[in-house]
C-alpha cells in the first residue's frame, strides 16, 4: 500500500513538472514572447488611457473651481466653462446642393 501511494505521488509530481516545463518552453518561443509583449503593450495603453482620463477630470474640476472663484470675487457671471477658448470648435456646415 505504501508503494502504491508513493507511485501516485510520483506520477502527480511528474505530470505537474511536465506541464510547467512545457509552459515555460512555450513562453520562450518567438510566439510566446510576442504574446507576452502584446499583453504588456495593451496593459500600458490601458494605463495611459486611465491616466489621461484622470488628468482631464482634474482639469475640469480645477476649471470649475476657478470659474466659481472668479464669479465670487467679481460678482460677474462668467461664460459657461464649455464656451471658453478651449472649447471644441465645430466646423461650419455647408449647404448641400440638391442633385437632380
N, CA, C and O atoms as CSV, one atom per row, in Angstrom:
chain,resi,resn,atom,element,x,y,z
A,1,UNK,N,N,0.814,-1.179,0.000
A,1,UNK,CA,C,0.000,0.000,0.000
A,1,UNK,C,C,0.873,1.264,0.000
A,1,UNK,O,O,0.562,2.240,-0.682
A,2,UNK,N,N,1.966,1.233,0.772
A,2,UNK,CA,C,2.887,2.364,0.811
A,2,UNK,C,C,3.484,2.626,-0.568
A,2,UNK,O,O,3.603,3.774,-0.997
A,3,UNK,N,N,3.846,1.580,-1.235
A,3,UNK,CA,C,4.470,1.730,-2.547
A,3,UNK,C,C,3.489,2.320,-3.559
A,3,UNK,O,O,3.874,3.142,-4.389
A,4,UNK,N,N,2.234,1.906,-3.493
A,4,UNK,CA,C,1.219,2.429,-4.398
A,4,UNK,C,C,0.997,3.926,-4.147
A,4,UNK,O,O,0.819,4.692,-5.093
A,5,UNK,N,N,1.007,4.341,-2.881
A,5,UNK,CA,C,0.875,5.754,-2.522
A,5,UNK,C,C,2.018,6.563,-3.121
A,5,UNK,O,O,1.788,7.599,-3.746
A,6,UNK,N,N,3.235,6.100,-2.935
A,6,UNK,CA,C,4.392,6.838,-3.436
A,6,UNK,C,C,4.447,6.832,-4.963
A,6,UNK,O,O,4.937,7.782,-5.572
A,7,UNK,N,N,3.948,5.767,-5.575
A,7,UNK,CA,C,3.856,5.734,-7.034
A,7,UNK,C,C,2.900,6.831,-7.503
A,7,UNK,O,O,3.204,7.548,-8.457
A,8,UNK,N,N,1.763,6.966,-6.851
A,8,UNK,CA,C,0.778,8.004,-7.193
A,8,UNK,C,C,1.350,9.403,-7.010
A,8,UNK,O,O,1.143,10.285,-7.843
A,9,UNK,N,N,2.078,9.598,-5.900
A,9,UNK,CA,C,2.706,10.894,-5.647
A,9,UNK,C,C,3.725,11.205,-6.749
A,9,UNK,O,O,3.812,12.341,-7.215
A,10,UNK,N,N,4.473,10.221,-7.150
A,10,UNK,CA,C,5.467,10.408,-8.211
A,10,UNK,C,C,4.819,10.743,-9.546
A,10,UNK,O,O,5.307,11.610,-10.271
A,11,UNK,N,N,3.731,10.069,-9.873
A,11,UNK,CA,C,3.033,10.321,-11.134
A,11,UNK,C,C,2.471,11.751,-11.139
A,11,UNK,O,O,2.607,12.468,-12.130
A,12,UNK,N,N,1.845,12.158,-10.041
A,12,UNK,CA,C,1.285,13.510,-9.957
A,12,UNK,C,C,2.397,14.550,-10.064
A,12,UNK,O,O,2.244,15.542,-10.777
A,13,UNK,N,N,3.496,14.343,-9.379
A,13,UNK,CA,C,4.612,15.287,-9.443
A,13,UNK,C,C,5.190,15.344,-10.859
A,13,UNK,O,O,5.524,16.422,-11.350
A,14,UNK,N,N,5.309,14.194,-11.511
A,14,UNK,CA,C,5.831,14.153,-12.875
A,14,UNK,C,C,4.938,14.901,-13.847
A,14,UNK,O,O,5.436,15.637,-14.699
A,15,UNK,N,N,3.629,14.728,-13.735
A,15,UNK,CA,C,2.690,15.419,-14.622
A,15,UNK,C,C,2.765,16.929,-14.384
A,15,UNK,O,O,2.792,17.705,-15.339
A,16,UNK,N,N,2.798,17.349,-13.116
A,16,UNK,CA,C,2.860,18.779,-12.794
A,16,UNK,C,C,4.145,19.401,-13.337
A,16,UNK,O,O,4.104,20.479,-13.930
A,17,UNK,N,N,5.267,18.747,-13.144
A,17,UNK,CA,C,6.542,19.276,-13.644
A,17,UNK,C,C,6.585,19.299,-15.165
A,17,UNK,O,O,7.134,20.224,-15.764
A,18,UNK,N,N,6.007,18.285,-15.780
A,18,UNK,CA,C,5.975,18.236,-17.235
A,18,UNK,C,C,5.159,19.389,-17.807
A,18,UNK,O,O,5.571,20.022,-18.779
A,19,UNK,N,N,4.011,19.662,-17.212
A,19,UNK,CA,C,3.173,20.776,-17.681
A,19,UNK,C,C,3.877,22.123,-17.476
A,19,UNK,O,O,3.829,22.997,-18.342
A,20,UNK,N,N,4.521,22.273,-16.338
A,20,UNK,CA,C,5.235,23.514,-16.055
A,20,UNK,C,C,6.380,23.713,-17.056
A,20,UNK,O,O,6.586,24.820,-17.552
A,21,UNK,N,N,7.114,22.651,-17.346
A,21,UNK,CA,C,8.226,22.730,-18.296
A,21,UNK,C,C,7.717,23.058,-19.696
A,21,UNK,O,O,8.342,23.842,-20.411
A,22,UNK,N,N,6.591,22.470,-20.096
A,22,UNK,CA,C,6.013,22.741,-21.418
A,22,UNK,C,C,5.589,24.202,-21.521
A,22,UNK,O,O,5.838,24.847,-22.539
A,23,UNK,N,N,4.947,24.732,-20.472
A,23,UNK,CA,C,4.510,26.132,-20.467
A,23,UNK,C,C,5.705,27.077,-20.526
A,23,UNK,O,O,5.668,28.077,-21.244
A,24,UNK,N,N,6.752,26.772,-19.785
A,24,UNK,CA,C,7.961,27.604,-19.797
A,24,UNK,C,C,8.619,27.574,-21.174
A,24,UNK,O,O,9.077,28.606,-21.664
A,25,UNK,N,N,8.669,26.407,-21.794
A,25,UNK,CA,C,9.254,26.294,-23.133
A,25,UNK,C,C,8.422,27.060,-24.156
A,25,UNK,O,O,8.981,27.671,-25.067
A,26,UNK,N,N,7.096,27.037,-24.024
A,26,UNK,CA,C,6.228,27.762,-24.949
A,26,UNK,C,C,6.449,29.267,-24.827
A,26,UNK,O,O,6.436,29.980,-25.830
A,27,UNK,N,N,6.651,29.750,-23.607
A,27,UNK,CA,C,6.861,31.176,-23.406
A,27,UNK,C,C,8.204,31.637,-23.965
A,27,UNK,O,O,8.375,32.822,-24.253
A,28,UNK,N,N,9.147,30.732,-24.119
A,28,UNK,CA,C,10.469,31.085,-24.632
A,28,UNK,C,C,10.511,31.113,-26.160
A,28,UNK,O,O,11.507,31.543,-26.743
A,29,UNK,N,N,9.437,30.657,-26.814
A,29,UNK,CA,C,9.397,30.684,-28.272
A,29,UNK,C,C,9.074,32.100,-28.747
A,29,UNK,O,O,8.571,32.905,-27.963
A,30,UNK,N,N,9.349,32.420,-29.999
A,30,UNK,CA,C,9.017,33.754,-30.513
A,30,UNK,C,C,7.526,34.093,-30.368
A,30,UNK,O,O,7.177,35.230,-30.051
A,31,UNK,N,N,6.658,33.117,-30.598
A,31,UNK,CA,C,5.214,33.378,-30.468
A,31,UNK,C,C,4.853,33.681,-29.010
A,31,UNK,O,O,4.024,34.552,-28.744
A,32,UNK,N,N,5.465,32.972,-28.082
A,32,UNK,CA,C,5.205,33.222,-26.667
A,32,UNK,C,C,5.709,34.585,-26.230
A,32,UNK,O,O,5.044,35.291,-25.472
A,33,UNK,N,N,6.892,34.950,-26.715
A,33,UNK,CA,C,7.438,36.266,-26.384
A,33,UNK,C,C,6.573,37.381,-26.977
A,33,UNK,O,O,6.343,38.401,-26.327
A,34,UNK,N,N,6.097,37.187,-28.201
A,34,UNK,CA,C,5.230,38.180,-28.831
A,34,UNK,C,C,3.925,38.317,-28.055
A,34,UNK,O,O,3.410,39.423,-27.894
A,35,UNK,N,N,3.400,37.213,-27.582
A,35,UNK,CA,C,2.173,37.250,-26.788
A,35,UNK,C,C,2.387,38.033,-25.501
A,35,UNK,O,O,1.555,38.859,-25.126
A,36,UNK,N,N,3.500,37.776,-24.826
A,36,UNK,CA,C,3.802,38.496,-23.583
A,36,UNK,C,C,3.996,39.988,-23.853
A,36,UNK,O,O,3.535,40.829,-23.082
A,37,UNK,N,N,4.674,40.306,-24.942
A,37,UNK,CA,C,4.905,41.701,-25.300
A,37,UNK,C,C,3.587,42.385,-25.647
A,37,UNK,O,O,3.344,43.522,-25.243
A,38,UNK,N,N,2.751,41.695,-26.387
A,38,UNK,CA,C,1.431,42.247,-26.743
A,38,UNK,C,C,0.591,42.532,-25.509
A,38,UNK,O,O,-0.064,43.570,-25.425
A,39,UNK,N,N,0.609,41.604,-24.546
A,39,UNK,CA,C,-0.126,41.814,-23.297
A,39,UNK,C,C,0.416,43.027,-22.547
A,39,UNK,O,O,-0.353,43.817,-21.999
A,40,UNK,N,N,1.728,43.173,-22.525
A,40,UNK,CA,C,2.342,44.299,-21.822
A,40,UNK,C,C,1.976,45.624,-22.479
A,40,UNK,O,O,1.713,46.609,-21.790
A,41,UNK,N,N,1.959,45.650,-23.808
A,41,UNK,CA,C,1.615,46.882,-24.527
A,41,UNK,C,C,0.151,47.239,-24.289
A,41,UNK,O,O,-0.173,48.410,-24.096
A,42,UNK,N,N,-0.737,46.246,-24.302
A,42,UNK,CA,C,-2.153,46.504,-24.032
A,42,UNK,C,C,-2.345,47.048,-22.619
A,42,UNK,O,O,-3.133,47.969,-22.406
A,43,UNK,N,N,-1.631,46.482,-21.667
A,43,UNK,CA,C,-1.718,46.954,-20.285
A,43,UNK,C,C,-1.216,48.394,-20.175
A,43,UNK,O,O,-1.822,49.216,-19.488
A,44,UNK,N,N,-0.111,48.693,-20.852
A,44,UNK,CA,C,0.434,50.053,-20.840
A,44,UNK,C,C,-0.542,51.041,-21.485
A,44,UNK,O,O,-0.745,52.140,-20.970
A,45,UNK,N,N,-1.136,50.655,-22.595
A,45,UNK,CA,C,-2.097,51.529,-23.272
A,45,UNK,C,C,-3.295,51.806,-22.373
A,45,UNK,O,O,-3.792,52.932,-22.322
A,46,UNK,N,N,-3.754,50.790,-21.672
A,46,UNK,CA,C,-4.863,50.991,-20.737
A,46,UNK,C,C,-4.494,51.931,-19.608
A,46,UNK,O,O,-5.302,52.764,-19.199
A,47,UNK,N,N,-3.272,51.802,-19.101
A,47,UNK,CA,C,-2.818,52.674,-18.018
A,47,UNK,C,C,-2.687,54.113,-18.500
A,47,UNK,O,O,-3.050,55.042,-17.778
A,48,UNK,N,N,-2.173,54.308,-19.709
A,48,UNK,CA,C,-2.041,55.662,-20.257
A,48,UNK,C,C,-3.426,56.269,-20.469
A,48,UNK,O,O,-3.634,57.447,-20.182
A,49,UNK,N,N,-4.363,55.484,-20.962
A,49,UNK,CA,C,-5.729,55.981,-21.149
A,49,UNK,C,C,-6.371,56.374,-19.830
A,49,UNK,O,O,-7.036,57.406,-19.743
A,50,UNK,N,N,-6.179,55.561,-18.810
A,50,UNK,CA,C,-6.727,55.881,-17.485
A,50,UNK,C,C,-6.097,57.152,-16.937
A,50,UNK,O,O,-6.787,57.996,-16.365
A,51,UNK,N,N,-4.795,57.288,-17.109
A,51,UNK,CA,C,-4.099,58.481,-16.639
A,51,UNK,C,C,-4.650,59.719,-17.337
A,51,UNK,O,O,-4.898,60.738,-16.692
A,52,UNK,N,N,-4.843,59.636,-18.650
A,52,UNK,CA,C,-5.381,60.758,-19.409
A,52,UNK,C,C,-6.775,61.135,-18.928
A,52,UNK,O,O,-7.093,62.318,-18.810
A,53,UNK,N,N,-7.608,60.135,-18.649
A,53,UNK,CA,C,-8.959,60.412,-18.162
A,53,UNK,C,C,-8.916,61.099,-16.801
A,53,UNK,O,O,-9.693,62.019,-16.544
A,54,UNK,N,N,-8.012,60.657,-15.933
A,54,UNK,CA,C,-7.887,61.282,-14.616
A,54,UNK,C,C,-7.383,62.715,-14.730
A,54,UNK,O,O,-7.829,63.592,-13.990
A,55,UNK,N,N,-6.460,62.956,-15.648
A,55,UNK,CA,C,-5.944,64.318,-15.844
A,55,UNK,C,C,-7.061,65.223,-16.349
A,55,UNK,O,O,-7.216,66.343,-15.862
A,56,UNK,N,N,-7.843,64.748,-17.325
A,56,UNK,CA,C,-8.955,65.550,-17.842
A,56,UNK,C,C,-9.986,65.840,-16.757
A,56,UNK,O,O,-10.502,66.954,-16.673
A,57,UNK,N,N,-10.287,64.849,-15.929
A,57,UNK,CA,C,-11.246,65.061,-14.835
A,57,UNK,C,C,-10.712,66.101,-13.857
A,57,UNK,O,O,-11.462,66.966,-13.403
A,58,UNK,N,N,-9.428,66.026,-13.529
A,58,UNK,CA,C,-8.814,67.012,-12.633
A,58,UNK,C,C,-8.822,68.405,-13.235
A,58,UNK,O,O,-9.056,69.390,-12.536
A,59,UNK,N,N,-8.562,68.486,-14.545
A,59,UNK,CA,C,-8.592,69.782,-15.230
A,59,UNK,C,C,-9.991,70.389,-15.174
A,59,UNK,O,O,-10.150,71.578,-14.899
A,60,UNK,N,N,-10.990,69.571,-15.433
A,60,UNK,CA,C,-12.365,70.074,-15.404
A,60,UNK,C,C,-12.750,70.530,-14.003
A,60,UNK,O,O,-13.407,71.557,-13.835
A,61,UNK,N,N,-12.340,69.768,-13.010
A,61,UNK,CA,C,-12.636,70.135,-11.628
A,61,UNK,C,C,-11.962,71.460,-11.266
A,61,UNK,O,O,-12.593,72.332,-10.669
A,62,UNK,N,N,-10.707,71.613,-11.618
A,62,UNK,CA,C,-9.977,72.846,-11.313
A,62,UNK,C,C,-10.564,74.019,-12.090
A,62,UNK,O,O,-10.659,75.125,-11.559
A,63,UNK,N,N,-10.954,73.794,-13.330
A,63,UNK,CA,C,-11.554,74.860,-14.120
A,63,UNK,C,C,-12.850,75.328,-13.465
A,63,UNK,O,O,-13.125,76.527,-13.424
A,64,UNK,N,N,-13.646,74.393,-12.955
A,64,UNK,CA,C,-14.884,74.762,-12.277
A,64,UNK,C,C,-14.595,75.552,-11.006
A,64,UNK,O,O,-15.294,76.521,-10.710
A,65,UNK,N,N,-13.564,75.146,-10.244
A,65,UNK,CA,C,-13.172,75.885,-9.041
A,65,UNK,C,C,-12.778,77.313,-9.391
A,65,UNK,O,O,-13.203,78.258,-8.727
A,66,UNK,N,N,-11.970,77.471,-10.431
A,66,UNK,CA,C,-11.546,78.808,-10.857
A,66,UNK,C,C,-12.735,79.635,-11.339
A,66,UNK,O,O,-12.826,80.829,-11.053
A,67,UNK,N,N,-13.633,79.002,-12.061
A,67,UNK,CA,C,-14.826,79.674,-12.557
A,67,UNK,C,C,-15.652,80.194,-11.382
A,67,UNK,O,O,-16.092,81.344,-11.390
A,68,UNK,N,N,-15.863,79.346,-10.370
A,68,UNK,CA,C,-16.621,79.752,-9.189
A,68,UNK,C,C,-15.908,80.878,-8.447
A,68,UNK,O,O,-16.555,81.800,-7.952
A,69,UNK,N,N,-14.579,80.808,-8.366
A,69,UNK,CA,C,-13.803,81.831,-7.670
A,69,UNK,C,C,-13.921,83.187,-8.383
A,69,UNK,O,O,-14.059,84.221,-7.728
A,70,UNK,N,N,-13.869,83.182,-9.693
A,70,UNK,CA,C,-13.992,84.422,-10.464
A,70,UNK,C,C,-15.380,85.020,-10.245
A,70,UNK,O,O,-15.509,86.225,-10.029
A,71,UNK,N,N,-16.406,84.192,-10.298
A,71,UNK,CA,C,-17.761,84.690,-10.074
A,71,UNK,C,C,-17.907,85.283,-8.676
A,71,UNK,O,O,-18.538,86.325,-8.501
A,72,UNK,N,N,-17.322,84.613,-7.679
A,72,UNK,CA,C,-17.426,85.065,-6.296
A,72,UNK,C,C,-16.711,86.403,-6.089
A,72,UNK,O,O,-17.247,87.300,-5.438
A,73,UNK,N,N,-15.509,86.537,-6.640
A,73,UNK,CA,C,-14.715,87.738,-6.409
A,73,UNK,C,C,-15.150,88.933,-7.244
A,73,UNK,O,O,-15.023,90.073,-6.798
A,74,UNK,N,N,-15.654,88.698,-8.429
A,74,UNK,CA,C,-16.003,89.818,-9.301
A,74,UNK,C,C,-17.502,90.081,-9.335
A,74,UNK,O,O,-17.934,91.117,-9.842
A,75,UNK,N,N,-18.282,89.184,-8.816
A,75,UNK,CA,C,-19.743,89.282,-8.846
A,75,UNK,C,C,-20.251,89.383,-10.277
A,75,UNK,O,O,-21.356,89.870,-10.516
A,76,UNK,N,N,-19.463,88.933,-11.205
A,76,UNK,CA,C,-19.868,88.906,-12.605
A,76,UNK,C,C,-20.029,87.458,-13.031
A,76,UNK,O,O,-19.293,86.575,-12.589
A,77,UNK,N,N,-20.985,87.238,-13.880
A,77,UNK,CA,C,-21.217,85.877,-14.356
A,77,UNK,C,C,-20.297,85.614,-15.537
A,77,UNK,O,O,-20.390,86.265,-16.578
A,78,UNK,N,N,-19.424,84.665,-15.357
A,78,UNK,CA,C,-18.505,84.289,-16.429
A,78,UNK,C,C,-19.224,83.353,-17.388
A,78,UNK,O,O,-20.189,82.695,-16.998
A,79,UNK,N,N,-18.775,83.282,-18.628
A,79,UNK,CA,C,-19.415,82.351,-19.561
A,79,UNK,C,C,-19.266,80.918,-19.064
A,79,UNK,O,O,-18.326,80.617,-18.328
A,80,UNK,N,N,-20.175,80.035,-19.453
A,80,UNK,CA,C,-20.069,78.636,-19.025
A,80,UNK,C,C,-18.722,78.047,-19.400
A,80,UNK,O,O,-18.095,78.476,-20.368
A,81,UNK,N,N,-18.284,77.071,-18.635
A,81,UNK,CA,C,-16.936,76.525,-18.831
A,81,UNK,C,C,-16.733,75.927,-20.217
A,81,UNK,O,O,-15.597,75.856,-20.685
A,82,UNK,N,N,-17.783,75.503,-20.878
A,82,UNK,CA,C,-17.654,74.916,-22.203
A,82,UNK,C,C,-17.507,75.945,-23.310
A,82,UNK,O,O,-17.234,75.592,-24.457
A,83,UNK,N,N,-17.692,77.245,-22.965
A,83,UNK,CA,C,-17.662,78.277,-24.001
A,83,UNK,C,C,-16.347,79.036,-24.016
A,83,UNK,O,O,-16.239,80.039,-24.723
A,84,UNK,N,N,-15.359,78.608,-23.279
A,84,UNK,CA,C,-14.079,79.294,-23.210
A,84,UNK,C,C,-13.247,79.083,-24.452
A,84,UNK,O,O,-13.705,78.513,-25.442
A,85,UNK,N,N,-12.017,79.552,-24.381
A,85,UNK,CA,C,-11.151,79.444,-25.554
A,85,UNK,C,C,-10.746,78.013,-25.845
A,85,UNK,O,O,-10.301,77.712,-26.953
A,86,UNK,N,N,-10.891,77.117,-24.863
A,86,UNK,CA,C,-10.516,75.718,-25.071
A,86,UNK,C,C,-11.688,74.874,-25.535
A,86,UNK,O,O,-11.557,73.660,-25.693
A,87,UNK,N,N,-12.819,75.499,-25.753
A,87,UNK,CA,C,-13.987,74.737,-26.191
A,87,UNK,C,C,-13.712,74.155,-27.577
A,87,UNK,O,O,-13.001,74.750,-28.386
A,88,UNK,N,N,-14.276,73.005,-27.828
A,88,UNK,CA,C,-14.076,72.346,-29.122
A,88,UNK,C,C,-14.745,73.170,-30.212
A,88,UNK,O,O,-15.892,73.594,-30.069
A,89,UNK,N,N,-14.038,73.387,-31.273
A,89,UNK,CA,C,-14.581,74.169,-32.376
A,89,UNK,C,C,-15.129,73.209,-33.414
A,89,UNK,O,O,-14.455,72.281,-33.862
A,90,UNK,N,N,-16.361,73.462,-33.774
A,90,UNK,CA,C,-17.007,72.607,-34.761
A,90,UNK,C,C,-16.888,73.254,-36.134
A,90,UNK,O,O,-17.041,74.468,-36.266
A,91,UNK,N,N,-16.618,72.458,-37.142
A,91,UNK,CA,C,-16.531,73.031,-38.483
A,91,UNK,C,C,-17.905,73.531,-38.936
A,91,UNK,O,O,-18.937,72.947,-38.606
A,92,UNK,N,N,-17.888,74.618,-39.694
A,92,UNK,CA,C,-19.144,75.169,-40.190
A,92,UNK,C,C,-19.758,74.200,-41.192
A,92,UNK,O,O,-19.066,73.582,-42.001
A,93,UNK,N,N,-21.073,74.091,-41.112
A,93,UNK,CA,C,-21.765,73.198,-42.045
A,93,UNK,C,C,-22.050,73.947,-43.342
A,93,UNK,O,O,-22.403,75.127,-43.332
A,94,UNK,N,N,-21.896,73.261,-44.420
A,94,UNK,CA,C,-22.181,73.840,-45.719
A,94,UNK,C,C,-23.468,73.244,-46.263
A,94,UNK,O,O,-23.770,72.066,-46.072
A,95,UNK,N,N,-24.191,74.073,-46.926
A,95,UNK,CA,C,-25.439,73.598,-47.529
A,95,UNK,C,C,-25.108,72.660,-48.693
A,95,UNK,O,O,-24.172,72.903,-49.456
A,96,UNK,N,N,-25.870,71.617,-48.811
A,96,UNK,CA,C,-25.665,70.686,-49.925
A,96,UNK,C,C,-26.574,71.076,-51.090
A,96,UNK,O,O,-27.710,71.517,-50.916
A,97,UNK,N,N,-26.032,70.895,-52.248
A,97,UNK,CA,C,-26.814,71.169,-53.449
A,97,UNK,C,C,-27.717,69.984,-53.724
A,97,UNK,O,O,-27.320,68.829,-53.572
A,98,UNK,N,N,-28.911,70.286,-54.122
A,98,UNK,CA,C,-29.829,69.206,-54.473
A,98,UNK,C,C,-29.385,68.616,-55.794
A,98,UNK,O,O,-29.145,69.321,-56.774
A,99,UNK,N,N,-29.287,67.310,-55.785
A,99,UNK,CA,C,-28.876,66.645,-57.030
A,99,UNK,C,C,-30.120,66.244,-57.801
A,99,UNK,O,O,-31.046,65.661,-57.237
A,100,UNK,N,N,-30.142,66.542,-59.034
A,100,UNK,CA,C,-31.361,66.316,-59.809
A,100,UNK,C,C,-31.193,65.289,-60.797
A,100,UNK,O,O,-32.131,64.981,-61.532
